[in-house]
Amino acid sequence: MASTANPRPLTFGGEPLTADRARRMRWTATGMLAAMAAVFVSTHGLLGVHPAWGYINAFAEAAMVGGLADWFAVTALFRHPLSLPIPHTAIIPRNKDRIADTMAQFLQENFLTPAVVARRMAAMNVARALGEFLTAAPERGESSDPRTRITSGAAELLAEVLESLDPERLGNQVRSGLAGQIAKLEIAPLAGRMLESAMVDRRHQPLIDGFVRWAGLTIEDNEETLREIIHGRVAGVLRWAGLDKTISSNVLDGLYKLLAEVLIDPDHPLRFKIEEGLQKLGQDLQHDPETRERVESLKIELLENPAVAEWWLGVWERARLSLIRRARTPDSMMGQEMRKSLADLGVALQQDARLQHQINRFARRTMVGIATRYGGQIVKLVSETVKRWDATTITDRIESAVGRDLQFIRINGTIVGGLVGMSLHFLTTAVL
């Protein structure tokens, strides 16, 4: 509901038009009227002394009449003169609702019709203006940079949203959304095509090298276990003769040598065997129903595994806290990247005619759509807001805005009336 408190000072051309200024001008106009009354009374007994007193007296008399008439007219706009309920006075308070409807109708007919909005938007280059705003150089340091203000506000809003939402519930919602999308996606054919593409471009070689290194490190870490396994498998006579240690050492040395040869020689036969296996896997992932079904089953099991859900919540919570911390750090990489992106966007908006056309068309259609769908509601809001103001509030607001100029009418009426009275006195005494 609109407040009926004291209105904020209105401005016109940069000069504040407050109730105090209107009040001072009203006292000035009233003082002139009182001065004319004093001159009229004081010169009435001097009419026979000199003809000039007649002109002064006529000027004061007509000035009083003009000043009183204009005082009545100005006062009748806002209240009853002398608190007397004279008909057709206090015009603005009595017609408050009609003024509200007229203002709303004027707003709708001149600003909120689709044709008017489209015509005004067609003459505006919104994209260029936005680009100039985004690339404007700061006047007084970085704090006045429009990009800094935008990114700071956006980052703070992001931090507030992330803090206000339930972390666990939000994490589960994000996980459910991702799981739903992953569940719809058939992974096996996609993985098969990726594997085939990698092999065509020979990008699978680092994968094989990594696998060979991993195998060598695994054997090295579990060498004692492998020796025990070989010791348990050899015949008793060999163990009695002490050949089990020699056999286990030869086996491990052979494995290390084999892995080293595979790692060094790009044409090693074992590499070809691994590549054949990868090619078959790529084909099976794309075309073998059984393989595809196994992959999909494994995917569903992983998505439904409580351990995976718990792991995701931990990842999400760390990401959420990191985002909040980075958003609230003014010099973070996030803020710098956002400012750079906004600056690049501003340059593009100024130089790319096609982008300007697209954005201006979108802005025009959006504003026309708003005027079409919500123009009536906006007008209704204006009308109802003014109607909810009490008579004193709307009177004070209008009088604060135009009261000073209305008091000039009283002053001018006093002066013009005096000049007319003096002219009539001249006509009646000197001419007629």
C-alpha positions in Angstrom: 0.0 0.0 0.0 1.3 3.4 -0.9 2.7 5.4 2.0 1.0 8.7 3.0 4.1 10.0 4.8 5.8 13.3 3.8 6.7 13.2 0.1 10.3 13.1 -0.9 11.5 16.4 -2.5 10.7 16.6 -6.1 13.2 18.0 -8.6 12.9 19.8 -11.9 15.9 20.8 -13.9 18.2 19.8 -11.0 16.5 22.4 -8.6 14.7 20.9 -5.6 11.0 22.0 -5.4 10.0 21.4 -1.8 7.1 22.5 0.2 9.3 25.0 2.0 10.2 26.8 -1.2 6.5 26.9 -2.2 5.6 28.2 1.2 8.2 31.0 1.0 6.8 32.1 -2.4 3.3 32.0 -1.0 4.4 34.4 1.8 6.0 36.7 -0.8 2.7 36.8 -2.8 0.7 37.4 0.3 3.1 40.1 1.4 2.7 41.9 -1.9 -1.1 41.8 -1.5 -0.9 43.2 2.0 1.5 46.0 0.8 -1.0 47.0 -1.9 -3.8 47.1 0.7 -1.6 49.4 2.9 -0.8 51.7 -0.1 -4.5 51.9 -1.0 -5.5 52.9 2.5 -2.7 55.3 3.0 -3.1 57.1 -0.3 -6.9 57.4 -0.2 -6.8 60.6 1.8 -4.2 62.1 -0.6 -6.2 62.0 -3.8 -6.7 65.8 -3.8 -3.2 66.7 -3.0 -1.7 65.8 -6.3 -2.8 63.9 -9.4 0.0 61.4 -9.0 -1.6 60.0 -5.8 -4.6 59.1 -7.9 -2.5 56.9 -10.1 -0.8 55.3 -7.1 -4.2 54.7 -5.4 -5.7 53.3 -8.6 -2.6 51.0 -9.1 -2.9 49.7 -5.5 -6.7 49.2 -5.7 -6.5 47.2 -9.0 -3.5 45.3 -7.7 -5.5 44.3 -4.6 -8.4 43.1 -6.8 -6.0 41.1 -9.2 -4.1 39.6 -6.3 -7.3 38.6 -4.4 -8.8 37.1 -7.5 -5.6 35.0 -8.3 -5.3 34.1 -4.6 -8.9 32.7 -4.7 -8.2 30.8 -7.9 -5.0 29.3 -6.7 -6.3 28.4 -3.3 -9.5 26.9 -4.8 -7.3 24.3 -6.6 -6.1 22.8 -3.3 -8.5 23.7 -0.5 -11.5 25.8 0.4 -10.6 29.5 0.6 -10.9 30.7 4.3 -12.2 27.1 5.0 -15.6 28.1 3.6 -17.3 25.4 1.6 -17.7 27.5 -1.5 -18.9 25.5 -4.6 -16.2 24.4 -7.1 -13.4 24.9 -4.7 -10.9 22.3 -3.3 -10.9 21.0 -6.9 -7.9 18.6 -6.6 -9.0 16.8 -3.3 -12.6 16.5 -4.5 -11.5 15.0 -7.9 -8.7 12.8 -6.6 -10.1 9.6 -8.1 -10.8 11.3 -11.5 -7.3 12.6 -11.6 -6.0 9.1 -10.9 -8.0 7.7 -13.7 -6.9 10.5 -16.1 -3.3 10.0 -15.2 -3.6 6.2 -15.8 -5.4 6.7 -19.1 -2.8 9.2 -20.3 0.0 6.7 -19.3 -1.7 3.9 -21.2 -2.6 5.9 -24.4 0.8 7.7 -24.7 3.3 5.1 -23.3 1.9 1.6 -22.9 0.2 0.8 -26.1 2.1 -1.8 -28.2 2.3 0.5 -31.2 3.8 3.4 -29.1 6.3 1.0 -27.4 7.3 -0.5 -30.7 7.9 2.9 -32.3 9.9 4.2 -29.4 12.0 1.0 -29.1 12.7 1.1 -32.8 14.4 4.4 -32.4 16.6 3.1 -29.6 19.8 1.1 -30.0 19.6 -0.8 -26.7 22.5 -3.1 -27.5 24.9 -0.2 -28.3 23.9 1.7 -25.1 24.4 -1.5 -23.1 27.8 -2.0 -24.7 28.9 1.6 -24.0 27.8 1.1 -20.4 29.8 -2.1 -20.0 32.9 -0.6 -21.5 32.7 2.8 -19.8 36.0 3.7 -18.0 35.6 4.2 -14.3 35.6 7.8 -13.2 36.9 7.4 -9.7 38.7 4.1 -9.3 37.5 0.6 -9.7 34.6 0.9 -7.3 32.8 3.2 -9.9 33.4 0.7 -12.7 30.0 -0.5 -13.9 31.4 -4.0 -14.5 32.6 -4.1 -10.9 29.1 -3.1 -9.6 27.4 -5.7 -11.8 29.8 -8.5 -10.9 29.8 -7.6 -7.2 26.0 -7.6 -7.1 25.7 -10.8 -9.0 28.3 -12.5 -6.9 26.7 -11.4 -3.7 23.3 -12.6 -5.0 24.8 -16.0 -5.9 26.4 -16.3 -2.4 23.1 -15.4 -0.7 21.2 -17.9 -2.8 23.7 -20.7 -2.1 23.6 -19.9 1.7 19.9 -19.6 2.0 19.1 -23.0 0.3 19.3 -26.3 2.2 22.7 -27.7 1.1 21.7 -31.4 1.4 18.4 -30.9 -0.3 19.9 -28.8 -3.1 22.7 -31.3 -3.5 20.2 -34.1 -3.8 18.2 -32.1 -6.4 21.3 -31.4 -8.5 22.3 -35.1 -8.2 18.8 -36.2 -9.2 18.8 -33.9 -12.2 22.2 -35.1 -13.3 21.3 -38.7 -12.6 18.1 -38.4 -14.7 20.0 -36.9 -17.6 22.7 -39.6 -17.4 20.1 -42.3 -17.1 18.6 -41.1 -20.4 22.0 -41.1 -22.1 23.1 -44.5 -23.5 26.8 -44.5 -22.5 28.0 -47.6 -24.4 27.7 -46.3 -28.0 29.1 -43.0 -27.0 32.1 -44.6 -25.3 32.7 -46.9 -28.3 32.7 -44.0 -30.7 35.1 -42.0 -28.5 37.4 -45.0 -28.3 37.4 -45.6 -32.1 38.1 -41.9 -32.7 40.9 -41.9 -30.2 42.5 -44.9 -31.9 42.2 -43.3 -35.4 44.0 -40.3 -34.2 46.6 -42.4 -32.3 45.5 -40.7 -29.1 45.2 -44.1 -27.4 49.0 -44.6 -27.1 49.4 -42.5 -23.9 46.6 -44.7 -22.4 48.5 -47.9 -23.2 51.7 -46.4 -21.9 50.0 -45.4 -18.7 48.5 -48.9 -18.3 52.0 -50.5 -18.8 53.5 -48.2 -16.2 50.7 -48.9 -13.8 51.2 -52.7 -14.3 54.9 -52.3 -13.6 54.3 -50.3 -10.4 51.7 -52.8 -9.3 54.1 -55.7 -9.7 56.8 -53.8 -7.9 54.5 -53.0 -5.0 53.3 -56.6 -4.7 56.6 -58.4 -5.5 56.7 -60.3 -2.2 53.2 -61.6 -2.7 54.0 -62.8 -6.2 57.1 -64.6 -4.9 55.0 -66.4 -2.3 52.5 -67.4 -4.9 55.2 -68.8 -7.2 56.8 -70.5 -4.2 53.5 -72.2 -3.4 52.9 -73.4 -6.9 56.3 -75.0 -7.7 57.0 -78.7 -7.0 58.5 -79.8 -3.7 61.7 -81.1 -5.2 62.4 -77.6 -6.7 61.7 -76.0 -3.3 64.1 -78.5 -1.6 66.8 -77.7 -4.2 66.3 -74.0 -3.7 65.2 -73.4 -7.3 61.9 -71.7 -6.3 63.6 -68.4 -5.6 65.4 -68.6 -8.9 62.2 -69.3 -10.8 60.3 -66.5 -9.0 63.1 -64.0 -9.8 63.3 -65.1 -13.4 59.5 -64.7 -13.7 59.5 -61.3 -12.2 62.5 -60.2 -14.3 60.8 -61.5 -17.4 57.7 -59.5 -16.6 59.7 -56.3 -16.0 61.6 -56.9 -19.2 58.4 -57.5 -21.2 56.7 -54.3 -19.8 59.8 -52.3 -20.5 60.0 -53.6 -24.1 56.3 -52.7 -24.6 56.8 -49.3 -23.2 59.8 -48.6 -25.4 58.9 -50.3 -28.7 55.8 -48.7 -30.3 55.6 -51.7 -32.7 55.7 -54.4 -30.0 53.4 -57.4 -30.7 51.8 -57.0 -27.2 50.8 -53.5 -28.2 49.0 -54.8 -31.3 47.2 -57.3 -29.1 46.1 -54.5 -26.7 45.0 -52.4 -29.7 43.0 -55.4 -31.1 41.3 -55.8 -27.8 40.5 -52.0 -27.7 39.1 -52.1 -31.3 36.9 -55.1 -30.4 35.8 -53.3 -27.2 34.9 -50.2 -29.3 32.9 -52.4 -31.7 31.1 -54.3 -29.0 30.2 -51.1 -27.1 28.4 -49.8 -30.2 27.0 -53.0 -31.8 26.9 -55.8 -29.3 23.6 -55.8 -27.4 25.0 -57.9 -24.5 27.9 -55.6 -24.0 25.7 -52.5 -24.2 23.3 -54.0 -21.7 26.1 -54.8 -19.2 27.4 -51.2 -19.4 23.9 -49.8 -18.9 23.3 -52.1 -16.0 26.6 -51.0 -14.4 25.7 -47.4 -15.0 22.3 -47.8 -13.2 24.0 -49.7 -10.3 26.4 -46.8 -9.9 23.7 -44.2 -10.0 21.7 -46.0 -7.4 24.6 -46.9 -5.1 24.3 -45.0 -1.7 28.1 -44.7 -1.6 28.0 -42.7 -4.9 25.3 -40.5 -3.5 27.3 -39.8 -0.4 30.4 -39.1 -2.4 28.4 -36.6 -4.6 27.1 -34.8 -1.5 30.6 -34.3 -0.3 31.7 -33.0 -3.7 28.7 -30.7 -3.9 29.3 -29.3 -0.4 32.9 -28.5 -1.2 32.0 -26.9 -4.5 29.2 -24.9 -2.8 31.5 -23.5 -0.1 34.2 -22.8 -2.6 31.7 -20.8 -4.8 30.5 -18.8 -1.7 34.1 -18.0 -0.7 35.1 -17.0 -4.2 31.9 -14.9 -4.7 32.6 -12.9 -1.5 36.3 -12.3 -2.4 36.5 -9.1 -4.4 39.8 -9.9 -6.1 39.0 -13.6 -6.8 39.5 -15.1 -10.2 35.7 -15.4 -10.5 35.2 -11.6 -10.3 38.1 -10.9 -12.7 36.8 -13.4 -15.3 33.3 -12.0 -15.0 34.5 -8.4 -15.5 36.6 -9.4 -18.5 33.6 -11.3 -19.9 31.4 -8.2 -19.5 34.0 -6.0 -21.1 34.3 -8.4 -24.1 30.5 -8.4 -24.3 30.4 -4.6 -24.3 32.9 -4.4 -27.2 30.9 -7.0 -29.2 27.7 -5.1 -28.5 29.2 -2.0 -30.0 30.9 -3.5 -33.0 28.8 -6.4 -34.1 25.9 -5.1 -36.1 24.2 -8.5 -36.3 24.4 -9.0 -32.6 22.9 -5.5 -32.1 20.1 -6.3 -34.4 19.3 -9.5 -32.6 19.3 -7.9 -29.1 17.4 -4.8 -30.2 14.8 -7.0 -31.8 14.6 -9.2 -28.6 14.3 -6.0 -26.4 11.6 -4.5 -28.7 9.6 -7.7 -28.7 10.0 -8.1 -25.0 8.8 -4.6 -24.2 5.9 -4.9 -26.6 4.9 -8.2 -25.0 5.1 -6.6 -21.5 2.9 -3.7 -22.7 0.4 -6.1 -24.3 0.2 -8.5 -21.4 0.7 -6.2 -18.4 0.0 -2.7 -19.7 -3.5 -2.8 -18.2 -2.2 -4.0 -14.8 0.5 -1.3 -14.8 -2.1 1.3 -15.5 -4.4 -0.1 -12.9 -1.6 -0.1 -10.3 -1.0 3.6 -11.0 -4.6 4.4 -10.7 -5.2 2.4 -7.5 -2.0 3.8 -5.9 -3.1 7.4 -6.5 -6.7 6.6 -5.3 -5.3 5.1 -2.1 -3.5 8.4 -1.3 -5.6 10.5 1.1 -6.6 14.0 -0.1 -4.0 15.7 2.0 -1.1 13.6 0.6 -2.0 14.1 -3.1 -2.7 17.8 -2.5 0.7 18.3 -0.7 2.5 16.4 -3.5 1.0 18.4 -6.3 1.4 21.7 -4.5 5.0 20.9 -3.7 5.6 20.3 -7.4 3.8 23.3 -8.9 2.9 25.5 -5.9 5.9 27.8 -6.4 4.8 28.6 -10.0 1.2 29.1 -8.9 2.4 31.7 -6.4 4.1 33.5 -9.3 0.7 33.7 -10.9 -0.5 35.6 -7.8 2.5 37.9 -8.0 2.0 38.5 -11.7 -1.8 39.0 -11.1 -1.0 41.7 -8.5 1.4 43.5 -10.8 -0.7 43.2 -14.0 -3.9 44.2 -12.1 -2.1 47.3 -10.8 -1.0 48.3 -14.3 -4.5 47.8 -15.7 -6.0 49.9 -12.9 -3.5 52.7 -13.4 -4.2 52.6 -17.2 -8.0 52.8 -16.6 -7.4 55.7 -14.2 -5.4 57.5 -16.9 -8.2 56.9 -19.4 -11.0 58.2 -17.1 -9.1 61.3 -15.9 -6.9 62.4 -18.7 -8.6 61.3 -21.9 -12.3 61.2 -21.1 
